[in-house]
Amino acid sequence: MASAQEDMGIKHHFSRGLYAKEMLIPKDCFVVQHRHEYDHLSVLAYGAVVVEVDGESTVYVAPTCINIKAGAHHKIAAVQDSVWYCIHATDETDADEIDSVLIQRDS
């Protein structure tokens, strides 16, 4: 399974106090493991994925909405071509800075 980080056709959507990252995750690709300091919602709009949270895997089939808890290491692997949205509460509106604000760095 290959990392899809470079080929996901990422689109950024901003609204007052909200941000959504849209990702196209090709079949057999994954989004690398990461975590956030707060709970956030993710929406699987199309396809099927396996979400691994702190080592526990769950299969999801679209359409569905998933709550990812604060501090949980999570990874998304596409079983089918999939469209995934990560939704965060933030005032950041710069697409070049958004990941540095949202992704919790391991110390």
N, CA, C and O of each residue as an XYZ file, in Angstrom:
428
protein
N       0.853     -1.177      0.000
C       0.000      0.000      0.000
C       0.897      1.237      0.000
O       1.821      1.325      0.808
N       0.643      2.176     -0.878
C       1.478      3.371     -1.029
C       0.846      4.575     -0.350
O      -0.377      4.690     -0.270
N       1.691      5.461      0.133
C       1.202      6.714      0.695
C       0.648      7.571     -0.437
O       1.262      7.687     -1.497
N      -0.508      8.164     -0.204
C      -1.151      8.992     -1.226
C      -0.891     10.475     -0.998
O      -1.496     11.317     -1.662
N      -0.007     10.802     -0.076
C       0.189     12.184      0.317
C       0.394     13.142     -0.858
O      -0.113     14.263     -0.820
N       1.108     12.742     -1.880
C       1.419     13.648     -2.980
C       0.353     13.673     -4.068
O       0.296     14.627     -4.844
N      -0.497     12.642     -4.145
C      -1.412     12.503     -5.272
C      -2.885     12.582     -4.887
O      -3.726     11.999     -5.571
N      -3.214     13.284     -3.818
C      -4.588     13.265     -3.325
C      -5.455     14.382     -3.858
O      -6.626     14.462     -3.485
N      -4.946     15.237     -4.701
C      -5.779     16.317     -5.213
C      -6.424     17.098     -4.092
O      -7.627     17.358     -4.127
N      -5.641     17.476     -3.096
C      -6.174     18.146     -1.906
C      -6.800     19.480     -2.277
O      -6.233     20.268     -3.034
N      -7.987     19.712     -1.721
C      -8.669     20.999     -1.848
C      -8.941     21.510     -0.438
O      -9.282     20.740      0.461
N      -8.786     22.810     -0.258
C      -9.001     23.449      1.035
C     -10.301     24.245      0.986
O     -10.544     24.997      0.042
N     -11.130     24.074      2.011
C     -12.401     24.788      2.106
C     -12.420     25.527      3.445
O     -12.274     24.913      4.502
N     -12.602     26.847      3.393
C     -12.613     27.670      4.591
C     -13.968     28.348      4.755
O     -14.568     28.805      3.782
N     -14.439     28.406      5.990
C     -15.632     29.161      6.358
C     -15.312     29.775      7.717
O     -14.317     29.405      8.339
N     -16.118     30.683      8.173
C     -15.823     31.360      9.432
C     -15.647     30.353     10.569
O     -16.606     29.722     11.014
N     -14.395     30.218     11.031
C     -14.103     29.339     12.160
C     -14.054     27.855     11.830
O     -13.857     27.033     12.725
N     -14.229     27.496     10.560
C     -14.204     26.091     10.154
C     -13.298     25.888      8.946
O     -13.133     26.768      8.102
N     -12.721     24.694      8.900
C     -11.873     24.309      7.784
C     -12.172     22.868      7.429
O     -12.356     22.033      8.315
N     -12.221     22.565      6.129
C     -12.364     21.189      5.666
C     -11.286     20.917      4.627
O     -11.114     21.669      3.668
N     -10.559     19.814      4.847
C      -9.571     19.366      3.869
C     -10.198     18.230      3.086
O     -10.550     17.197      3.655
N     -10.337     18.417      1.792
C     -10.890     17.392      0.897
C      -9.735     16.617      0.275
O      -8.806     17.201     -0.283
N      -9.808     15.288      0.380
C      -8.753     14.440     -0.175
C      -9.356     13.343     -1.041
O     -10.340     12.706     -0.663
N      -8.763     13.134     -2.188
C      -9.109     12.012     -3.048
C      -8.058     10.940     -2.783
O      -6.898     11.098     -3.164
N      -8.457      9.857     -2.134
C      -7.500      8.815     -1.763
C      -7.698      7.631     -2.706
O      -8.721      6.951     -2.630
N      -6.737      7.374     -3.593
C      -6.876      6.257     -4.527
C      -6.854      4.905     -3.807
O      -6.248      4.767     -2.744
N      -7.512      3.928     -4.392
C      -7.513      2.564     -3.866
C      -6.071      2.120     -3.600
O      -5.165      2.395     -4.386
N      -5.885      1.434     -2.486
C      -4.595      0.881     -2.067
C      -3.572      1.942     -1.655
O      -2.378      1.652     -1.580
N      -4.030      3.166     -1.388
C      -3.157      4.219     -0.874
C      -3.640      4.625      0.512
O      -4.752      4.283      0.914
N      -2.799      5.356      1.242
C      -3.177      5.742      2.599
C      -2.706      7.154      2.925
O      -1.819      7.707      2.275
N      -3.334      7.715      3.955
C      -2.930      8.989      4.537
C      -2.098      8.640      5.764
O      -2.550      7.882      6.622
N      -0.894      9.182      5.857
C       0.022      8.813      6.933
C      -0.568      9.087      8.315
O      -1.408      9.969      8.495
N      -0.105      8.310      9.269
C      -0.580      8.427     10.644
C      -0.225      9.791     11.208
O       0.878     10.300     11.010
N      -1.193     10.374     11.921
C      -0.998     11.675     12.554
C      -2.006     11.818     13.687
O      -2.814     10.915     13.906
N      -1.973     12.939     14.414
C      -2.941     13.190     15.479
C      -3.156     14.692     15.646
O      -2.387     15.514     15.147
N      -4.225     15.017     16.365
C      -4.595     16.409     16.615
C      -4.827     16.609     18.115
O      -5.086     15.648     18.841
N      -4.734     17.844     18.569
C      -4.895     18.148     19.997
C      -6.358     18.175     20.438
O      -6.628     18.331     21.629
N      -7.291     18.031     19.532
C      -8.709     18.144     19.857
C      -9.501     17.172     18.979
O      -9.011     16.712     17.948
N     -10.730     16.868     19.401
C     -11.621     16.042     18.587
C     -11.886     16.750     17.257
O     -11.874     17.979     17.181
N     -12.122     15.961     16.218
C     -12.566     16.546     14.943
C     -13.412     15.519     14.186
O     -13.344     14.319     14.451
N     -14.193     16.009     13.259
C     -15.032     15.142     12.430
C     -14.351     14.857     11.107
O     -13.651     15.705     10.552
N     -14.566     13.659     10.616
C     -14.154     13.289      9.267
C     -15.358     12.705      8.560
O     -16.141     11.967      9.157
N     -15.506     13.037      7.284
C     -16.626     12.550      6.488
C     -16.075     11.740      5.321
O     -15.271     12.233      4.530
N     -16.517     10.501      5.226
C     -16.220      9.681      4.059
C     -17.405      9.863      3.119
O     -18.487      9.325      3.350
N     -17.183     10.629      2.060
C     -18.268     10.969      1.135
C     -18.464      9.917      0.053
O     -19.563      9.754     -0.477
N     -17.383      9.203     -0.271
C     -17.429      8.247     -1.382
C     -16.378      7.179     -1.122
O     -15.279      7.488     -0.662
N     -16.709      5.918     -1.415
C     -15.730      4.845     -1.343
C     -15.781      4.053     -0.061
O     -16.798      4.022      0.633
N     -14.658      3.406      0.247
C     -14.519      2.586      1.451
C     -13.082      2.686      1.937
O     -12.144      2.682      1.140
N     -12.917      2.775      3.259
C     -11.597      2.922      3.862
C     -11.482      2.054      5.108
O     -12.483      1.615      5.675
N     -10.254      1.820      5.515
C      -9.967      1.260      6.823
C      -9.310      2.383      7.616
O      -8.301      2.945      7.191
N      -9.889      2.707      8.775
C      -9.320      3.729      9.633
C      -8.699      3.029     10.833
O      -9.370      2.312     11.576
N      -7.411      3.253     11.002
C      -6.696      2.702     12.152
C      -6.528      3.821     13.173
O      -5.916      4.850     12.887
N      -7.080      3.609     14.371
C      -6.978      4.587     15.451
C      -6.301      3.906     16.626
O      -6.832      2.951     17.194
N      -5.122      4.403     16.988
C      -4.338      3.829     18.084
C      -4.234      2.313     17.974
O      -4.368      1.601     18.969
N      -3.994      1.823     16.755
C      -3.770      0.401     16.519
C      -5.009     -0.438     16.291
O      -4.892     -1.626     15.988
N      -6.196      0.141     16.428
C      -7.449     -0.587     16.200
C      -8.053     -0.168     14.863
O      -8.241      1.022     14.608
N      -8.359     -1.157     14.002
C      -8.849     -0.875     12.647
C     -10.354     -1.068     12.538
O     -10.916     -2.009     13.099
N     -11.002     -0.152     11.800
C     -12.436     -0.219     11.530
C     -12.651      0.080     10.051
O     -12.049      1.007      9.509
N     -13.509     -0.704      9.395
C     -13.859     -0.475      7.995
C     -15.068      0.448      7.941
O     -16.037      0.253      8.674
N     -15.012      1.447      7.077
C     -16.127      2.369      6.857
C     -16.466      2.386      5.372
O     -15.582      2.353      4.516
N     -17.770      2.438      5.083
C     -18.268      2.545      3.719
C     -19.092      3.824      3.634
O     -19.919      4.096      4.504
N     -18.865      4.606      2.586
C     -19.564      5.889      2.409
C     -21.048      5.677      2.154
O     -21.462      4.651      1.615
N     -21.825      6.652      2.545
C     -21.468      7.873      3.260
C     -21.488      7.633      4.770
O     -22.336      6.908      5.289
N     -20.535      8.257      5.461
C     -20.514      8.163      6.919
C     -19.713      9.313      7.508
O     -18.876      9.915      6.834
N     -19.978      9.608      8.766
C     -19.288     10.652      9.515
C     -18.620      9.990     10.721
O     -19.242      9.182     11.410
N     -17.366     10.329     10.973
C     -16.560      9.679     12.000
C     -15.992     10.750     12.927
O     -15.482     11.770     12.465
N     -16.081     10.516     14.224
C     -15.466     11.413     15.203
C     -14.105     10.840     15.583
O     -14.014      9.703     16.047
N     -13.056     11.619     15.390
C     -11.709     11.225     15.772
C     -11.377     11.978     17.069
O     -11.385     13.209     17.098
N     -11.091     11.239     18.122
C     -10.839     11.833     19.433
C      -9.486     12.544     19.499
O      -8.554     12.202     18.770
N      -9.398     13.517     20.368
C      -8.162     14.269     20.585
C      -7.025     13.329     20.960
O      -7.205     12.409     21.758
N      -5.848     13.566     20.375
C      -4.661     12.807     20.701
C      -4.577     11.422     20.092
O      -3.568     10.737     20.265
N      -5.616     10.990     19.379
C      -5.635      9.650     18.790
C      -4.788      9.616     17.521
O      -5.024     10.391     16.594
N      -3.803      8.720     17.477
C      -3.034      8.512     16.247
C      -3.946      7.802     15.260
O      -4.507      6.753     15.574
N      -4.099      8.371     14.065
C      -4.990      7.755     13.089
C      -4.379      7.761     11.689
O      -3.591      8.634     11.324
N      -4.777      6.753     10.928
C      -4.302      6.530      9.562
C      -5.510      6.090      8.737
O      -6.328      5.307      9.219
N      -5.634      6.576      7.512
C      -6.754      6.239      6.634
C      -6.196      5.502      5.420
O      -5.336      6.029      4.714
N      -6.683      4.277      5.174
C      -6.240      3.482      4.031
C      -7.444      3.183      3.151
O      -8.455      2.670      3.631
N      -7.340      3.500      1.865
C      -8.456      3.331      0.933
C      -8.550      1.887      0.440
O      -7.586      1.328     -0.083
N      -9.728      1.300      0.617
C     -10.040     -0.029      0.091
C     -10.581      0.125     -1.335
O     -10.407     -0.752     -2.180
N     -11.237      1.259     -1.577
C     -11.726      1.664     -2.902
C     -11.287      3.113     -3.104
O     -10.922      3.780     -2.136
N     -11.316      3.611     -4.330
C     -11.118      5.048     -4.526
C     -12.095      5.765     -3.609
O     -13.280      5.431     -3.578
N     -11.606      6.754     -2.859
C     -12.426      7.375     -1.821
C     -12.273      8.887     -1.800
O     -11.246      9.428     -2.209
N     -13.307      9.558     -1.319
C     -13.276     11.000     -1.080
C     -13.494     11.199      0.413
O     -14.500     10.757      0.968
N     -12.537     11.873      1.063
C     -12.499     12.026      2.516
C     -12.376     13.502      2.859
O     -11.595     14.223      2.238
N     -13.144     13.954      3.844
C     -13.057     15.326      4.338
C     -12.696     15.303      5.816
O     -13.357     14.630      6.608
N     -11.649     16.035      6.192
C     -11.334     16.277      7.601
C     -11.861     17.666      7.930
O     -11.562     18.631      7.227
N     -12.646     17.767      8.999
C     -13.283     19.029      9.351
C     -12.784     19.473     10.720
O     -12.860     18.729     11.698
N     -12.268     20.710     10.770
C     -11.648     21.234     11.987
C     -12.191     22.618     12.311
O     -12.507     23.402     11.417
N     -12.292     22.904     13.606
C     -12.586     24.252     14.069
C     -11.260     24.993     14.164
O     -10.391     24.604     14.943
N     -11.096     26.050     13.387
C      -9.868     26.847     13.409
C     -10.131     28.198     12.764
O     -11.014     28.347     11.919
N      -9.342     29.171     13.183
C      -9.407     30.486     12.549
C      -8.331     30.645     11.484
O      -8.284     31.667     10.799
N      -7.466     29.642     11.338
C      -6.413     29.694     10.312
C      -7.058     29.647      8.920
O      -7.931     28.817      8.667
N      -6.631     30.530      8.032
C      -7.190     30.573      6.679
C      -6.119     30.492      5.601
O      -6.412     30.705      4.424
N      -4.892     30.188      5.980
C      -3.795     30.071      5.026
C      -3.548     28.589      4.735
O      -3.125     27.844      5.619
N      -3.811     28.166      3.507
C      -3.659     26.760      3.127
C      -2.225     26.268      3.312
O      -2.007     25.081      3.556
N      -1.247     27.166      3.200
C       0.150     26.775      3.370
C       0.526     26.572      4.845
O       1.535     25.933      5.141
N      -0.261     27.101      5.748
C       0.030     27.011      7.187
C      -0.893     26.052      7.934
O      -0.624     25.718      9.088
N      -1.971     25.605      7.300
C      -3.019     24.877      8.016
C      -2.516     23.609      8.696
O      -2.887     23.355      9.842
N      -1.698     22.814      8.043
C      -1.211     21.578      8.662
C      -0.334     21.862      9.875
O      -0.383     21.113     10.852
N       0.464     22.919      9.838
C       1.319     23.227     10.983
C       0.490     23.656     12.192
O       0.937     23.518     13.331
N      -0.695     24.167     11.956
C      -1.594     24.558     13.033
C      -2.385     23.365     13.549
O      -2.612     23.248     14.754
N      -2.805     22.483     12.658
C      -3.724     21.391     13.033
C      -3.059     20.107     13.485
O      -3.581     19.426     14.368
N      -1.927     19.759     12.908
C      -1.318     18.461     13.212
C      -0.413     18.581     14.421
O       0.491     19.416     14.470
N      -0.681     17.716     15.405
C       0.097     17.715     16.636
C       1.434     17.021     16.378
O       1.474     15.894     15.885
N       2.504     17.694     16.709
C       3.850     17.142     16.519
C       4.213     16.305     17.732
O       3.990     16.710     18.873
N       4.776     15.129     17.472
C       5.277     14.291     18.561
C       6.567     14.880     19.058
O       7.432     15.271     18.274
N       6.697     14.943     20.397
C       7.933     15.513     20.932
C       8.933     14.463     21.273
O      10.029     14.781     21.735
